[in-house]
Amino acid sequence: MTDQERSPRVIEFTDEVALLAALPVQAQDMHMPVVIVGAGACGLSAALFLSDLGVESLVLERDLVPSGSSALSSGFVPGAGTAAQLAQGLEDTPEAFARDIQAKAKGLAAPHLVAAYTQAIAKALDALSQNHGFHWHVLDHFLYPGHQQYRMHALPSRTGQALMDQLQRACQDKDIPVLTQSRVLELWVVKDSKRVGAVGYKRPSGDMEFVRLEALLLACNGFGGNAHLVAECIPQMQQASYAGHLGNDGSALLWGRALGAQTADLGAFQGHGSWALAQGVLVTWALMMQGGIQVNGSGQRFHNECLGYSEAAIEVLSQPKSKAFNVFDEPLLALARTFPDFCELERMNGVKRFDSVLALAQWIGCPALALEQTLEGLRLSKRGAPLGSGFEDERVFDRRLSLPLYAIEVTGALFHTQGGLEIDETCRVQTLAHQALPNLWAGGGAARGVSGPAVWGYLSGNGLLSALASAYIAARSIKQFLH
Ligand SMILES: Cc1cc2nc3c(=O)[nH]c(=O)nc-3n(C[C@H](O)[C@H](O)[C@H](O)COP(=O)(O)OP(=O)(O)OC[C@H]3O[C@@H](n4cnc5c(N)ncnc54)[C@H](O)[C@@H]3O)c2cc1C
């Protein structure tokens, strides 16, 4: 088989009869009402929501063990108006959440998806809790950049792996078939109608197997793992480390293009300006939101840290050697230690302690005076005096960074892409003429997100918001389509 044949592709047939006739005999009886491509947070939760509605689905996953970017994530899902918020006495509304999303995206996030997702996410989180035993807790000790309310939901162990483990357990409990080591490569389509009649997936033996279907949901995330597509759509990140799941190779985008689907916001992505490259660990941005700073190799701050971690990736990458140093102190260390990723980083010796500014300056390799001035300037700015360095510090703190200081060397990384297939408010994939394709849905990172057209539009949590909200919406839309 050539490389060309191995990449995701669409195979067209003149009609349903020709499509059926071309299938291997043993595949002609293989039929599922719904097939879902990808067993990440979007795919598995969609299967659960379909099961809640009494609809059978088959999930096809390329990896041996489903993980996706969802398992790599912190597993924090923003939702407004949930039972968990109510239980913690936190008031919030979908409208307030939508305002925060649009404020971050400068009003350029797809309005139909912002409205649909902010309305659906509380129902999705509550359904996972009521029907499948998820215990959500809302992080209520600091606000993520751009959020005006405490709305970040996490499971008790606060990791994306825990989220994926629980989704998989829930699927097992409901006997939902999740066929792993099944990389979907082919969409078999009727030429004129663009109806997908079957998909072909490659098994470990190298053989292709096929399943016929009524409805297809693409939940195979974006194109962060496809260097060609990254270079084409987000050239500013082509040299950056990719911290997401390597298997997210742009299958959905490639199939969509071949089907004549509309795409949108392809230049949007979630970056992160706090990726400990040597250890491959995400350093929580809570450090920055609570008073930590980033300095470059000259010991100077170079951006306003509280604008957001996504755009911070570009700022860090534009510093000498594409690196920066997160600097914080003892009280912030205590906060960071409530995050499992951070504890892992400490175990890997990625967090350094310094008893003097001079020692920290020597480690960074910058003049001690420059670092001293940065810390003095920070103290002034925290009292509200202007920094005069081209950016303002909007944060207000009632204390200063004090010795001992701690530091972590970080770089900017690409986490996941935010552009993708254009979908309507029911997650149906749209054609170039803004019509819905007959039986194709997309969700999570496979679809256009709610972050506008560029990196600065990413509000914390937009990734898992899209994954779970689109799963909930698509399940309902597919149920209606089938009946
Ligand atoms: C380090 C990191 C931290 C993050 N932290 C957060 C956070 O705290 N909050 C947040 O909201 N977002 C976060 N994100 C983003 C978030 O992880 C993603 O937005 C989200 O996981 C996307 O879910 P998904 O189901 O669409 O994709 P994924 O979880 O990536 O799942 C896609 C699945 O599809 C499979 N697949 C791909 N192609 C095929 C194919 N052709 N055939 C079969 N299977 C296929 C993949 O193997 C994968 O299992 C983070 C991302 C990273 C990398």
The ligand as an ORCA input file, in Angstrom:
! r2SCAN-3c Opt
* xyz 0 1
  C      -1.409     19.466     27.440
  C      -2.833     19.876     27.143
  C      -3.618     20.420     28.160
  C      -4.946     20.795     27.885
  N      -5.735     21.225     28.934
  C      -7.040     21.518     28.696
  C      -7.943     21.867     29.756
  O      -7.606     21.811     30.940
  N      -9.215     22.244     29.439
  C      -9.638     22.227     28.147
  O     -10.788     22.591     27.892
  N      -8.847     21.825     27.125
  C      -7.563     21.465     27.370
  N      -6.775     21.040     26.333
  C      -7.398     20.847     25.013
  C      -8.212     19.542     25.052
  O      -7.367     18.486     25.421
  C      -8.835     19.244     23.675
  O      -9.515     20.359     23.215
  C      -9.823     18.081     23.787
  O      -9.205     16.999     24.446
  C     -10.316     17.652     22.428
  O     -11.111     16.494     22.600
  P     -11.435     15.586     21.344
  O     -12.267     14.458     21.840
  O     -11.956     16.456     20.253
  O     -10.026     15.060     20.842
  P      -9.026     13.938     21.440
  O      -9.149     13.793     22.895
  O      -7.683     14.240     20.907
  O      -9.580     12.605     20.798
  C      -9.485     12.348     19.415
  C      -9.305     10.842     19.239
  O      -9.465     10.527     17.858
  C      -8.512      9.524     17.516
  N      -8.326      9.572     16.065
  C      -7.790     10.561     15.322
  N      -7.855     10.247     14.017
  C      -8.451      9.035     13.938
  C      -8.800      8.181     12.861
  N      -8.555      8.516     11.592
  N      -9.409      6.981     13.124
  C      -9.674      6.619     14.420
  N      -9.346      7.399     15.478
  C      -8.760      8.595     15.240
  C      -7.298      9.910     18.316
  O      -6.403      8.817     18.471
  C      -7.920     10.361     19.635
  O      -8.041      9.300     20.551
  C      -5.463     20.660     26.571
  C      -4.665     20.119     25.546
  C      -3.363     19.715     25.834
  C      -2.550     19.100     24.733
*
